[in-house]
Amino acid sequence: LYIPMMLGGVPVLTPEDSPFMLSGLQAWEAFPVGIPLVLVEAAVLRSTEDGRSDMVAHLEQGRQVLVVDHGTSHRSRRLKVSDPMSGLEGWLSFASQSGKLLVEVVDDSAPDQLVEGR
């Protein structure tokens, strides 16, 4: 269970036992299937949930993807996503091991969040 929040202006995820927990939000609630995300940093798309699986593609920062599925563990940092630009699907981490968020939910009311042509 990871909870999105801000610490010192940096988006991070905190474990469920943290005093900063925000209402018990599960990863599948924070990133529901079908929701568009934008990559905060470049990401490696992998063939399976295992972070050591074969690389499918390298996606650049600012790329928009859609959530297709969630990791099997309730503590998983993995999301299966679809890249509409290439038509590829694969797995990526939505947070680093230190808890830094690597994706953001696309805010439809903020058109400048998406990079032109991505």
C-alpha positions in Angstrom: 0.0 0.0 0.0 1.5 3.3 -1.1 0.1 6.7 -0.6 0.8 9.7 -2.9 1.7 12.8 -1.1 4.1 15.8 -1.2 7.2 16.1 1.1 9.2 19.3 0.7 7.6 19.9 -2.7 8.6 16.5 -4.0 5.9 13.9 -4.8 6.6 10.7 -2.9 4.8 7.5 -1.9 4.7 6.5 1.8 4.1 3.0 3.2 0.8 2.3 4.9 2.4 2.5 8.4 3.6 6.1 7.8 2.1 8.9 9.8 1.4 10.6 6.5 -1.1 8.0 5.3 -4.0 9.7 3.4 -7.1 7.6 3.9 -5.8 4.1 3.0 -5.6 4.7 -0.8 -4.5 1.6 -2.7 -2.4 1.8 -5.9 -5.4 0.6 -7.9 -7.4 3.5 -6.4 -4.7 6.1 -7.1 -4.2 4.8 -10.6 -7.4 3.1 -11.8 -7.5 1.1 -15.1 -8.0 3.4 -18.0 -6.7 6.6 -16.4 -4.1 8.6 -18.4 -0.7 9.2 -16.8 2.2 11.3 -17.8 5.8 10.1 -17.2 7.7 12.5 -14.8 10.9 10.8 -15.8 12.0 8.5 -18.7 10.9 4.9 -18.1 11.7 1.5 -19.3 8.7 -0.5 -20.4 9.2 -4.2 -19.6 7.5 -7.4 -20.8 6.3 -8.7 -17.4 5.7 -7.3 -14.0 9.2 -8.5 -13.0 11.5 -5.4 -13.1 14.3 -7.6 -14.6 12.2 -8.9 -17.5 13.0 -8.0 -21.2 12.8 -4.4 -22.2 9.9 -3.6 -24.6 10.6 0.1 -25.1 12.2 3.1 -23.6 9.7 5.9 -23.1 10.8 9.5 -22.7 9.8 12.0 -20.0 6.5 13.6 -20.8 5.0 10.6 -22.6 1.4 9.8 -21.9 0.3 6.3 -21.1 -2.9 4.5 -20.0 -3.2 2.2 -17.0 -4.1 -1.3 -18.1 -3.4 -3.3 -14.9 -1.8 -3.3 -11.5 1.0 -5.3 -9.9 -0.1 -8.5 -8.1 1.2 -7.5 -4.7 -0.6 -4.9 -2.6 2.9 -3.3 -2.1 3.8 -3.5 -5.8 5.1 -0.3 -7.5 4.4 -1.8 -10.9 1.7 -0.8 -13.4 0.9 -2.4 -16.8 0.4 0.5 -19.2 -0.4 1.0 -22.9 1.5 3.6 -24.9 -1.0 5.0 -27.4 1.8 6.5 -29.6 3.4 3.1 -30.3 0.6 0.7 -29.5 2.9 -1.1 -27.1 1.9 -2.5 -23.7 4.3 -3.3 -20.9 5.1 -2.8 -17.2 6.8 0.2 -15.5 7.3 1.4 -12.0 5.0 4.3 -10.8 7.5 5.1 -8.0 11.2 4.7 -7.3 12.5 2.5 -4.5 12.9 5.7 -2.4 9.2 6.5 -3.0 9.5 9.3 -5.6 6.6 9.3 -7.9 7.6 8.6 -11.5 4.2 9.3 -13.0 1.4 11.8 -12.6 -2.3 11.5 -13.3 -3.1 13.7 -16.4 -5.2 16.6 -15.3 -7.7 17.3 -18.1 -8.1 20.9 -16.9 -4.3 21.6 -17.4 -3.6 21.2 -21.2 0.0 22.4 -20.8 0.8 19.2 -18.7 1.2 17.2 -21.9 4.1 17.8 -24.1 3.2 18.6 -27.7 3.5 15.6 -30.0 3.8 13.0 -27.2 
